[in-house]
Amino acid sequence: MMNFIRTQLLDKYFTPEFLLQLLHVFLIVIIGLLIVRLIDIIIRRSLMRGASEQSRVMVHKTIVYLGWAIIFLAVLSELGLKLSAVLGAAGVLGIAVGIASQKSLGNIISGFFLVSDKTFDLGDVIKVGTTIGVVHSLDLLSVKLRTFDNTLIRIPNDQIITTEIINITRFPIRRLDFYLQVAYKEELSTVREALLKLARENPLCLDEPEPFFLYKEFGSSGVEILFAVWFEKSNYVEVKNSVFESIKGKFDEMGIEIPYQHITLHSDSASKPFEVLVKDS
């Protein structure tokens, strides 16, 4: 019985016509993939030479998906299936899938808007809502961020398109702000000169643009000051740590007081007051 079935299958399928048809399908797939690959290379290297990396990725994926779809239809045609019936069924299925996946379609459209808007590129550090991370990839449905503690966060494109985005590393240089307070007894011109001098002595701080210094207001505990330095964006951690240490060291050296809150408590009218020191957080 098994020999009979095997013979029937061999007679039915392993015929010269069937083997030739399989060869045609194999050639369609191989040649089709080569053509898709060639088109992808030509478009990305010529038409998109000056485009951003994320634009290249989006165009690459679009070409690949369309190419696979065309190859699939060509294979079905070679196998003798009527494309009109296949396309009709695909149209009905597409409508049903489209209704069920309106969210995904919105993400795809939002993805193209993000690429054309050029707000950020791969490798940029961005802030989306309360999330900060490096742009790891931009896909048709989502943007993936790698946070500084090395976790991956996926954010749908339609959520990003409606949210405020801050590109922290878009420009080659940045400004780092330090908010300080000094006691009222201090000579403000001396404080100003000390801060500007430590910025000039720090090799990571840029001379152009110059450091920024501003008296903000008379606070409850002292004079509030904004002191800012410019630096190359890749040196953020080194600049912040070094300037922070320099400010503390310079103020200690010169005896400049950084005020903090003092609270006096009385247990009763006859008791002597005692102080509780409370540092600002």
Backbone bond lengths (Angstrom), bond angles and torsions (degrees), N, CA, C in turn:
res aa  C-N    CA-C-N  psi(-1)  N-CA   C-N-CA  omega(-1)  CA-C   N-CA-C  phi
1 M - - - 1.466 - - 1.523 110.73 -
2 M 1.323 117.30 -46.33 1.449 121.59 -179.77 1.519 111.08 -64.09
3 N 1.330 115.45 -38.58 1.458 118.95 177.89 1.522 111.10 -64.10
4 F 1.319 115.94 -35.66 1.473 120.18 -179.83 1.530 110.13 -67.14
5 I 1.329 116.13 -45.53 1.472 120.15 179.18 1.512 110.53 -62.64
6 R 1.344 115.57 -42.39 1.471 119.45 179.92 1.524 110.09 -62.23
7 T 1.332 116.35 -40.22 1.465 120.31 -179.55 1.520 110.90 -66.09
8 Q 1.346 116.40 -40.65 1.456 120.60 179.12 1.528 110.85 -63.52
9 L 1.322 117.10 -41.89 1.468 120.45 179.92 1.523 111.28 -66.25
10 L 1.337 115.83 -40.74 1.456 119.24 179.18 1.521 111.19 -65.14
11 D 1.342 115.83 -41.40 1.462 119.67 179.84 1.525 111.89 -67.35
12 K 1.351 115.73 -31.72 1.460 119.14 -175.52 1.519 112.70 -83.05
13 Y 1.345 117.47 -40.89 1.456 120.16 -170.91 1.531 113.49 -106.57
14 F 1.281 117.62 -37.40 1.460 119.55 -176.81 1.520 110.46 -90.18
15 T 1.315 113.75 61.31 1.457 122.42 175.68 1.518 108.55 -106.10
16 P 1.323 117.66 159.88 1.478 118.95 177.80 1.522 112.59 -56.12
17 E 1.343 117.63 -37.61 1.466 119.97 -179.71 1.534 110.82 -66.00
18 F 1.335 115.57 -42.08 1.469 118.76 -178.70 1.531 110.90 -68.22
19 L 1.323 116.83 -41.87 1.462 120.13 178.95 1.529 110.95 -64.78
20 L 1.332 116.33 -36.33 1.462 119.94 177.00 1.530 110.75 -66.38
21 Q 1.314 114.63 -37.50 1.471 118.67 177.72 1.530 110.98 -65.88
22 L 1.327 117.24 -40.52 1.462 120.91 176.42 1.523 110.73 -62.73
23 L 1.322 116.19 -39.02 1.464 119.70 177.67 1.522 110.83 -63.84
24 H 1.337 116.85 -40.54 1.466 120.43 177.46 1.536 110.67 -62.31
25 V 1.331 116.82 -42.90 1.470 120.60 179.03 1.527 110.35 -62.06
26 F 1.340 115.46 -43.44 1.467 119.76 179.57 1.532 110.63 -61.77
27 L 1.324 116.72 -44.00 1.465 120.40 179.54 1.522 111.46 -65.91
28 I 1.331 117.37 -38.09 1.469 120.78 178.58 1.527 110.27 -61.43
29 V 1.340 115.55 -44.40 1.463 119.41 -178.74 1.530 110.81 -65.91
30 I 1.340 116.86 -47.70 1.470 120.31 -177.07 1.523 110.80 -65.39
31 I 1.329 116.67 -50.07 1.465 119.89 -178.79 1.522 110.72 -65.18
32 G 1.337 116.53 -38.64 1.465 120.13 178.89 1.518 112.07 -61.94
33 L 1.335 116.47 -44.12 1.464 119.84 178.71 1.525 111.59 -64.68
34 L 1.347 116.72 -38.03 1.465 119.97 177.41 1.523 111.18 -64.64
35 I 1.340 116.74 -40.69 1.470 120.22 179.76 1.523 110.54 -66.21
36 V 1.341 116.73 -43.04 1.461 120.12 178.09 1.523 110.71 -60.75
37 R 1.336 115.49 -43.56 1.474 120.13 178.69 1.523 110.83 -62.43
38 L 1.334 117.29 -41.72 1.462 121.26 -179.64 1.526 111.13 -65.70
39 I 1.324 116.76 -44.30 1.465 120.36 178.52 1.521 110.84 -61.66
40 D 1.335 115.46 -41.76 1.464 120.37 179.12 1.527 111.23 -60.46
41 I 1.334 116.64 -44.90 1.468 120.39 -179.48 1.519 111.05 -65.62
42 I 1.331 117.23 -43.58 1.472 120.79 -177.99 1.523 110.79 -63.14
43 I 1.339 116.75 -45.76 1.468 119.99 -177.23 1.526 110.78 -66.79
44 R 1.312 117.41 -43.92 1.465 119.59 -176.60 1.524 112.86 -71.71
45 R 1.330 117.53 -30.87 1.454 119.91 -177.31 1.519 113.90 -90.67
46 S 1.325 117.22 -18.68 1.469 119.11 -178.76 1.521 111.29 -112.38
47 L 1.335 116.59 -62.32 1.461 119.97 -175.16 1.519 112.60 -71.57
48 M 1.347 117.82 -26.90 1.456 120.60 -176.26 1.524 111.55 -116.38
49 R 1.325 116.18 33.51 1.462 119.98 -177.22 1.525 111.69 -62.45
50 G 1.326 117.83 -39.78 1.458 120.49 -178.37 1.518 114.16 -95.87
51 A 1.329 116.84 6.65 1.468 120.30 -177.67 1.524 110.82 -77.56
52 S 1.324 115.41 161.03 1.461 120.78 178.39 1.524 110.27 -72.46
53 E 1.331 114.87 164.02 1.456 119.90 -178.68 1.520 111.77 -63.67
54 Q 1.326 117.79 -37.70 1.456 120.16 -179.38 1.530 110.79 -68.42
55 S 1.346 118.40 -33.74 1.455 121.03 175.80 1.526 110.03 -64.96
56 R 1.320 116.74 -41.20 1.456 120.72 177.76 1.533 111.40 -61.04
57 V 1.331 115.95 -41.47 1.464 120.21 -179.56 1.525 110.59 -64.82
58 M 1.330 116.94 -43.61 1.466 120.34 -179.70 1.520 111.17 -64.26
59 V 1.327 117.32 -44.89 1.469 120.86 179.66 1.525 110.17 -64.60
60 H 1.327 117.15 -40.34 1.463 121.15 178.28 1.527 111.01 -58.76
61 K 1.316 117.07 -47.42 1.465 120.16 -178.58 1.517 111.62 -66.89
62 T 1.329 117.34 -37.74 1.467 120.35 178.55 1.520 110.49 -63.67
63 I 1.337 117.61 -44.71 1.465 121.19 179.76 1.523 110.76 -63.13
64 V 1.325 116.57 -43.56 1.467 120.62 -178.53 1.527 111.19 -63.91
65 Y 1.327 117.25 -45.83 1.465 119.73 -178.96 1.524 111.64 -64.73
66 L 1.340 117.20 -43.73 1.468 120.22 177.90 1.527 110.63 -64.14
67 G 1.332 116.82 -39.90 1.457 119.94 179.13 1.510 112.19 -62.90
68 W 1.314 117.04 -44.30 1.461 120.09 177.83 1.529 111.77 -61.60
69 A 1.326 116.33 -39.78 1.466 119.87 179.40 1.525 110.89 -62.96
70 I 1.351 117.05 -43.48 1.462 120.52 -179.92 1.525 110.70 -66.23
71 I 1.328 117.48 -41.49 1.469 120.98 177.73 1.524 110.40 -62.11
72 F 1.318 117.18 -41.67 1.468 121.22 179.00 1.522 110.99 -60.93
73 L 1.329 116.84 -44.13 1.466 119.82 178.66 1.529 111.42 -65.94
74 A 1.334 117.21 -37.12 1.464 120.43 178.45 1.531 110.90 -65.13
75 V 1.331 116.69 -38.33 1.462 120.50 178.04 1.520 110.42 -65.61
76 L 1.316 117.15 -42.74 1.467 119.99 178.22 1.523 111.05 -62.39
77 S 1.325 116.70 -39.27 1.462 120.26 178.33 1.521 110.79 -64.59
78 E 1.325 117.07 -40.91 1.462 120.85 179.18 1.525 111.90 -65.26
79 L 1.328 116.82 -32.19 1.466 121.35 178.69 1.513 112.89 -78.77
80 G 1.329 117.02 -1.12 1.450 120.66 175.04 1.512 115.80 95.52
81 L 1.309 117.89 4.80 1.458 120.02 178.65 1.520 109.84 -79.47
82 K 1.312 117.52 140.94 1.455 122.24 179.05 1.524 109.72 -76.80
83 L 1.331 114.97 121.79 1.462 118.92 -177.37 1.519 112.03 -66.74
84 S 1.352 117.15 -29.17 1.467 118.97 -179.98 1.521 110.76 -63.33
85 A 1.340 115.54 -41.01 1.466 118.79 178.48 1.527 110.85 -69.32
86 V 1.354 114.30 -40.21 1.471 117.91 179.47 1.525 110.94 -64.32
87 L 1.344 116.25 -44.69 1.461 119.82 -179.67 1.523 111.25 -66.82
88 G 1.350 116.62 -35.13 1.462 118.81 176.99 1.515 111.51 -64.05
89 A 1.335 115.62 -45.49 1.466 119.56 177.52 1.524 110.82 -64.30
90 A 1.348 114.89 -38.63 1.462 118.23 179.15 1.518 111.03 -65.98
91 G 1.350 116.34 -34.58 1.465 119.16 178.26 1.516 111.80 -64.78
92 V 1.318 116.00 -44.62 1.468 119.62 178.23 1.523 110.15 -64.29
93 L 1.349 115.29 -43.79 1.460 119.15 179.09 1.523 110.53 -64.85
94 G 1.355 116.06 -38.13 1.463 119.65 179.92 1.515 112.38 -63.10
95 I 1.350 116.21 -38.39 1.462 119.65 178.14 1.530 110.43 -63.89
96 A 1.341 114.61 -44.56 1.468 118.39 -179.82 1.526 110.98 -64.51
97 V 1.329 115.82 -43.54 1.463 119.00 179.58 1.520 110.68 -67.01
98 G 1.360 116.16 -38.17 1.461 119.48 179.53 1.518 112.48 -62.25
99 I 1.337 116.13 -41.01 1.470 119.52 178.43 1.522 110.21 -65.25
100 A 1.337 115.49 -38.70 1.468 119.22 -177.26 1.521 112.60 -78.36
101 S 1.333 117.40 -16.73 1.462 119.59 -175.28 1.519 112.02 -125.89
102 Q 1.315 116.98 41.67 1.461 120.36 177.88 1.522 111.41 -61.05
103 K 1.328 116.99 -33.31 1.464 121.45 179.21 1.522 110.26 -64.13
104 S 1.337 116.51 -43.29 1.461 120.04 179.75 1.519 110.96 -66.02
105 L 1.337 116.37 -39.79 1.461 119.43 178.10 1.519 110.62 -62.82
106 G 1.325 116.79 -39.70 1.462 120.06 176.81 1.519 111.85 -63.33
107 N 1.340 116.51 -36.54 1.462 119.96 177.65 1.522 111.35 -66.67
108 I 1.337 117.17 -38.71 1.467 120.80 179.39 1.523 110.38 -64.77
109 I 1.331 116.87 -46.52 1.464 120.43 179.11 1.526 110.12 -62.87
110 S 1.321 116.58 -42.54 1.471 120.14 178.36 1.522 111.04 -62.74
111 G 1.346 116.71 -34.46 1.457 120.29 178.35 1.518 112.07 -61.98
112 F 1.338 116.71 -40.74 1.471 119.45 177.73 1.529 110.78 -68.34
113 F 1.320 117.46 -35.71 1.467 120.13 175.74 1.525 110.69 -63.57
114 L 1.332 117.60 -41.16 1.464 120.73 179.48 1.522 111.23 -63.23
115 V 1.334 116.47 -39.33 1.464 119.92 179.62 1.519 110.57 -66.78
116 S 1.330 116.80 -44.85 1.464 120.17 -178.06 1.524 111.79 -70.56
117 D 1.321 117.29 -28.84 1.463 121.14 -178.74 1.529 112.49 -72.96
118 K 1.334 116.61 -28.71 1.469 123.00 177.11 1.529 112.87 56.81
119 T 1.327 116.28 38.24 1.459 119.78 177.49 1.518 111.73 -70.97
120 F 1.325 117.32 -33.56 1.462 121.46 179.26 1.511 109.15 -147.45
121 D 1.325 115.42 164.55 1.459 122.35 179.92 1.517 108.81 -132.43
122 L 1.315 116.60 169.84 1.458 120.91 177.78 1.528 109.54 -59.92
123 G 1.325 116.12 133.87 1.458 121.19 -179.23 1.509 114.51 93.56
124 D 1.342 118.25 -12.20 1.463 120.83 177.67 1.531 109.97 -73.54
125 V 1.322 115.32 150.47 1.461 121.14 172.69 1.521 107.41 -96.49
126 I 1.327 117.06 118.87 1.456 121.04 -177.56 1.524 110.17 -126.01
127 K 1.326 113.82 160.83 1.465 121.36 175.53 1.515 108.34 -120.87
128 V 1.330 116.93 119.67 1.461 123.59 178.11 1.516 107.32 -117.03
129 G 1.336 116.76 106.94 1.458 119.44 -173.03 1.514 109.62 66.36
130 T 1.321 115.87 -118.49 1.472 120.85 178.01 1.526 112.04 -103.64
131 T 1.333 117.02 4.30 1.461 121.72 -176.83 1.522 110.27 -97.50
132 I 1.334 116.23 128.89 1.458 122.16 177.67 1.524 108.12 -121.42
133 G 1.332 116.73 133.97 1.451 120.21 178.49 1.511 111.93 -172.20
134 V 1.327 114.74 174.00 1.465 122.19 177.71 1.519 108.58 -88.85
135 V 1.338 117.52 134.67 1.457 121.51 179.51 1.525 108.53 -66.97
136 H 1.322 115.92 110.31 1.471 121.87 -177.57 1.523 111.35 -87.68
137 S 1.326 117.27 -40.37 1.461 120.95 178.32 1.515 109.20 -161.84
138 L 1.333 115.43 154.80 1.460 123.13 174.63 1.513 107.03 -125.38
139 D 1.338 116.24 108.73 1.447 121.97 -177.85 1.517 110.34 -105.51
140 L 1.343 115.40 -179.08 1.458 119.94 -179.01 1.531 111.94 -66.46
141 L 1.332 116.91 -26.74 1.458 120.09 -175.27 1.525 113.78 -109.11
142 S 1.318 118.21 -23.52 1.464 118.50 -171.92 1.518 111.26 -156.90
143 V 1.330 113.64 166.95 1.457 122.44 171.42 1.521 106.84 -112.86
144 K 1.322 116.08 133.75 1.467 120.70 179.74 1.526 109.21 -108.54
145 L 1.331 116.20 127.93 1.454 123.20 179.59 1.526 109.83 -111.26
146 R 1.333 115.86 138.57 1.466 121.21 173.19 1.519 107.68 -104.13
147 T 1.326 116.19 113.87 1.456 120.81 -176.54 1.528 109.63 -75.72
148 F 1.334 115.90 170.71 1.452 120.48 -176.11 1.528 112.80 -74.59
149 D 1.334 117.80 -12.44 1.462 119.93 171.73 1.533 110.79 -97.81
150 N 1.366 115.16 17.66 1.470 123.60 171.55 1.526 113.00 65.44
151 T 1.317 116.42 43.93 1.454 121.56 170.28 1.527 108.55 -115.02
152 L 1.323 115.99 152.96 1.465 121.79 -177.62 1.522 109.60 -102.94
153 I 1.321 116.21 128.39 1.462 121.52 179.70 1.523 108.51 -119.91
154 R 1.318 116.78 128.47 1.465 122.35 178.75 1.524 108.93 -103.40
155 I 1.343 115.96 124.92 1.463 121.38 179.69 1.526 108.51 -121.04
156 P 1.340 119.64 122.60 1.468 120.88 179.53 1.528 111.69 -59.67
157 N 1.326 115.45 146.26 1.469 120.48 -176.47 1.527 112.49 -61.81
158 D 1.347 117.32 -38.84 1.464 118.52 -177.79 1.528 111.99 -68.62
159 Q 1.340 116.87 -23.52 1.461 119.78 175.65 1.528 110.35 -74.92
160 I 1.335 116.57 -38.84 1.462 120.38 179.82 1.519 111.11 -68.11
161 I 1.334 117.15 -38.95 1.463 120.71 -174.57 1.526 111.58 -66.20
162 T 1.349 116.92 -21.68 1.461 120.18 -179.17 1.529 112.17 -106.70
163 T 1.332 117.22 10.08 1.462 121.84 -177.37 1.522 109.71 -117.86
164 E 1.326 115.79 148.56 1.462 119.87 175.42 1.524 109.82 -66.06
165 I 1.333 116.09 128.42 1.458 122.22 179.86 1.520 108.86 -113.24
166 I 1.318 117.15 129.36 1.462 122.24 175.75 1.521 107.62 -111.74
167 N 1.332 116.27 117.02 1.461 121.67 176.66 1.525 107.80 -92.03
168 I 1.323 115.75 104.03 1.453 121.03 -173.15 1.525 111.89 -74.08
169 T 1.321 117.36 -32.10 1.471 120.45 -173.78 1.524 112.26 -115.49
170 R 1.319 117.58 28.88 1.467 119.69 -178.17 1.531 111.47 -65.58
171 F 1.329 116.60 -41.07 1.455 121.23 -176.84 1.524 109.94 -101.52
172 P 1.347 117.55 153.76 1.471 120.45 -173.75 1.521 114.48 -66.76
173 I 1.345 118.40 -25.73 1.458 120.09 178.28 1.518 109.46 -122.43
174 R 1.350 115.26 155.10 1.457 121.60 -179.97 1.520 109.59 -135.07
175 R 1.325 114.99 167.06 1.461 121.04 175.35 1.516 108.91 -114.46
176 L 1.329 115.11 133.82 1.463 121.10 179.31 1.523 108.51 -110.45
177 D 1.322 116.62 121.68 1.465 122.36 -175.80 1.525 111.10 -97.74
178 F 1.335 115.49 137.66 1.465 122.92 174.23 1.531 107.81 -121.83
179 Y 1.323 115.86 122.35 1.466 121.09 179.28 1.533 108.47 -99.66
180 L 1.334 115.55 116.74 1.464 121.50 -172.94 1.522 111.19 -121.98
181 Q 1.330 114.94 163.35 1.461 123.52 171.01 1.512 108.58 -134.80
182 V 1.316 116.52 136.76 1.470 121.25 173.62 1.521 107.90 -125.62
183 A 1.316 115.20 152.73 1.464 120.14 -177.43 1.525 110.60 -66.45
184 Y 1.353 115.64 156.41 1.461 121.21 -178.41 1.523 112.42 -65.82
185 K 1.303 117.09 -20.75 1.459 119.76 -177.79 1.529 112.83 -77.04
186 E 1.324 117.52 -13.32 1.454 120.71 -174.72 1.531 111.56 -77.56
187 E 1.329 115.62 150.31 1.459 122.13 174.32 1.529 107.75 -80.66
188 L 1.333 116.40 112.53 1.463 120.20 -171.59 1.527 112.32 -64.34
189 S 1.318 117.71 -36.43 1.465 119.39 179.35 1.521 111.11 -63.99
190 T 1.330 117.12 -34.38 1.470 120.90 177.35 1.520 110.79 -67.46
191 V 1.333 115.58 -41.76 1.464 120.28 177.54 1.526 110.10 -61.97
192 R 1.311 116.00 -44.29 1.469 120.56 -179.30 1.522 111.10 -61.14
193 E 1.326 117.14 -47.63 1.463 121.12 -179.04 1.519 111.47 -64.65
194 A 1.338 117.62 -36.83 1.464 121.10 179.69 1.531 111.02 -64.75
195 L 1.324 116.76 -41.75 1.471 120.18 -179.91 1.525 111.12 -68.32
196 L 1.322 117.31 -44.14 1.458 119.85 179.65 1.521 111.57 -65.02
197 K 1.319 117.08 -34.63 1.452 120.79 -179.95 1.527 111.04 -67.49
198 L 1.331 117.28 -43.52 1.464 118.72 -179.19 1.520 111.18 -66.98
199 A 1.350 116.93 -28.68 1.464 119.38 175.40 1.522 110.64 -69.10
200 R 1.336 116.59 -40.49 1.463 120.27 179.04 1.529 111.55 -66.32
201 E 1.313 117.13 -31.19 1.461 121.15 -177.71 1.529 112.71 -82.85
202 N 1.308 117.04 -14.67 1.465 120.03 -179.61 1.538 109.15 -84.66
203 P 1.325 118.73 118.56 1.470 120.55 -176.50 1.522 114.16 -67.37
204 L 1.328 117.93 -17.04 1.463 120.98 -179.74 1.525 112.87 -86.86
205 C 1.337 116.96 -14.41 1.467 121.08 178.52 1.524 109.53 -88.34
206 L 1.317 116.12 136.80 1.459 121.00 -177.31 1.529 110.81 -81.91
207 D 1.334 115.13 144.49 1.469 120.68 174.19 1.527 111.35 -81.14
208 E 1.340 115.57 -25.31 1.464 120.77 179.64 1.521 108.50 -135.03
209 P 1.320 119.37 116.07 1.472 128.26 -0.09 1.535 111.96 -65.83
210 E 1.313 114.82 155.25 1.450 121.10 -178.69 1.522 111.45 -71.78
211 P 1.353 117.03 155.28 1.476 119.67 174.09 1.528 110.70 -57.17
212 F 1.316 114.88 148.67 1.470 120.93 -176.21 1.528 109.28 -107.33
213 F 1.335 116.33 135.86 1.469 121.89 -179.17 1.521 108.34 -135.69
214 L 1.344 115.84 131.67 1.463 119.86 -178.04 1.529 109.93 -147.61
215 Y 1.351 116.10 129.14 1.460 120.39 169.44 1.523 107.53 -78.93
216 K 1.316 117.18 116.46 1.461 119.45 -174.84 1.525 112.25 -82.06
217 E 1.325 116.59 -58.52 1.466 119.12 -178.20 1.524 109.77 -168.86
218 F 1.338 114.28 169.89 1.465 120.64 174.08 1.523 107.66 -86.59
219 G 1.312 115.77 107.51 1.455 120.04 -177.35 1.508 112.52 -85.34
220 S 1.314 115.50 -178.93 1.468 120.89 -178.35 1.524 111.79 -70.80
221 S 1.339 117.56 -26.22 1.458 120.37 -177.23 1.523 113.17 -115.22
222 G 1.341 117.50 -13.22 1.450 119.63 -178.19 1.519 110.71 176.30
223 V 1.322 115.59 -171.77 1.456 121.65 179.69 1.530 108.51 -85.32
224 E 1.316 116.15 125.44 1.462 121.21 -178.62 1.526 109.70 -89.80
225 I 1.337 115.66 133.63 1.458 122.36 -173.46 1.529 109.57 -129.52
226 L 1.328 115.32 141.00 1.464 121.41 170.00 1.523 107.62 -108.28
227 F 1.331 115.63 118.87 1.456 121.78 177.75 1.524 107.75 -121.36
228 A 1.349 117.33 127.82 1.465 121.10 -174.71 1.517 110.63 -135.91
229 V 1.330 115.19 144.71 1.463 121.42 177.33 1.524 108.59 -126.82
230 W 1.343 115.66 152.01 1.457 122.47 177.55 1.527 109.04 -100.37
231 F 1.330 115.41 146.39 1.468 119.59 -176.54 1.522 109.26 -156.39
232 E 1.337 115.74 163.46 1.457 120.92 174.07 1.524 109.24 -73.37
233 K 1.336 116.03 137.34 1.466 120.33 -169.13 1.532 113.53 -59.84
234 S 1.333 117.82 -25.27 1.461 119.93 -178.69 1.532 112.41 -75.07
235 N 1.343 117.41 -10.85 1.470 121.07 -176.02 1.529 112.79 -104.63
236 Y 1.314 117.27 23.45 1.471 120.21 -172.07 1.534 112.27 -56.26
237 V 1.312 117.91 -53.78 1.463 121.04 -175.11 1.529 110.46 -63.66
238 E 1.339 117.10 -45.89 1.466 120.63 -179.21 1.523 111.98 -61.79
239 V 1.341 116.46 -41.39 1.464 120.25 -179.25 1.522 110.72 -66.24
240 K 1.320 116.79 -46.50 1.465 119.31 -177.28 1.519 111.00 -62.78
241 N 1.316 117.31 -45.62 1.467 119.82 -179.14 1.527 111.81 -65.59
242 S 1.329 117.27 -45.37 1.462 120.05 -176.43 1.520 112.13 -67.44
243 V 1.332 117.55 -42.91 1.468 120.27 179.26 1.525 110.39 -67.47
244 F 1.322 116.31 -40.03 1.468 120.23 178.39 1.530 110.18 -58.42
245 E 1.331 116.18 -47.77 1.468 120.15 179.88 1.530 111.07 -65.32
246 S 1.341 116.77 -38.23 1.464 119.90 -179.42 1.524 111.55 -65.27
247 I 1.326 117.84 -39.93 1.467 121.02 179.20 1.521 110.24 -62.82
248 K 1.338 116.28 -47.88 1.467 119.55 -179.77 1.535 110.74 -62.54
249 G 1.341 116.29 -44.30 1.455 119.28 -179.45 1.520 113.02 -65.87
250 K 1.331 117.76 -41.72 1.465 121.83 179.99 1.526 111.30 -65.75
251 F 1.337 117.07 -41.76 1.465 119.92 179.42 1.525 110.74 -66.40
252 D 1.330 118.14 -39.24 1.466 120.55 176.89 1.529 110.72 -64.89
253 E 1.315 116.69 -40.97 1.458 121.31 -179.33 1.522 112.14 -64.13
254 M 1.329 116.35 -40.35 1.460 120.84 -176.43 1.518 112.67 -93.06
255 G 1.335 117.87 -1.32 1.461 121.21 179.72 1.511 113.53 71.08
256 I 1.331 117.53 25.88 1.468 121.39 178.31 1.520 108.56 -81.11
257 E 1.323 115.48 126.14 1.465 120.38 -174.59 1.527 111.05 -89.60
258 I 1.325 114.94 130.59 1.468 121.52 169.43 1.525 106.86 -97.11
259 P 1.328 118.89 109.14 1.476 120.47 -172.35 1.522 112.41 -71.29
260 Y 1.308 115.47 154.66 1.450 122.38 172.75 1.517 107.33 -142.74
261 Q 1.311 116.10 161.99 1.459 120.98 -172.18 1.529 111.47 -69.61
262 H 1.344 115.35 141.72 1.457 123.31 173.51 1.521 108.28 -118.96
263 I 1.316 116.94 132.16 1.469 121.41 177.48 1.524 108.41 -120.35
264 T 1.329 117.26 126.69 1.464 122.47 178.67 1.524 109.20 -103.07
265 L 1.351 116.85 127.24 1.452 122.43 -178.82 1.526 109.69 -111.17
266 H 1.346 117.28 138.86 1.466 123.61 175.92 1.525 108.18 -117.87
267 S 1.340 115.81 125.89 1.463 118.45 178.34 1.519 110.70 -78.69
268 D 1.369 117.61 -39.28 1.466 121.84 173.79 1.523 106.53 -159.76
269 S 1.319 115.45 178.15 1.463 119.95 -174.04 1.531 112.34 -67.03
270 A 1.336 117.75 -24.75 1.460 119.75 -176.74 1.527 112.59 -90.82
271 S 1.315 115.58 -15.49 1.467 118.83 -176.09 1.516 110.49 -82.56
272 K 1.307 115.13 151.51 1.458 120.06 175.65 1.535 109.05 -77.15
273 P 1.305 117.56 143.35 1.473 120.20 178.64 1.530 110.53 -71.26
274 F 1.281 115.31 148.05 1.463 119.76 172.60 1.526 107.92 -130.85
275 E 1.314 114.51 151.82 1.462 120.62 -172.83 1.535 111.16 -98.51
276 V 1.326 114.18 143.13 1.451 122.07 171.19 1.512 106.98 -119.01
277 L 1.307 115.93 122.94 1.468 119.85 -178.67 1.516 109.02 -89.36
278 V 1.338 116.16 128.43 1.456 122.72 178.68 1.510 108.56 -122.30
279 K 1.299 117.13 117.39 1.451 120.92 177.66 1.508 111.21 -85.46
280 D 1.329 115.10 141.18 1.464 119.51 175.04 1.515 109.43 -65.63
281 S 1.335 115.16 139.60 1.461 118.43 177.96 1.511 110.03 -82.43
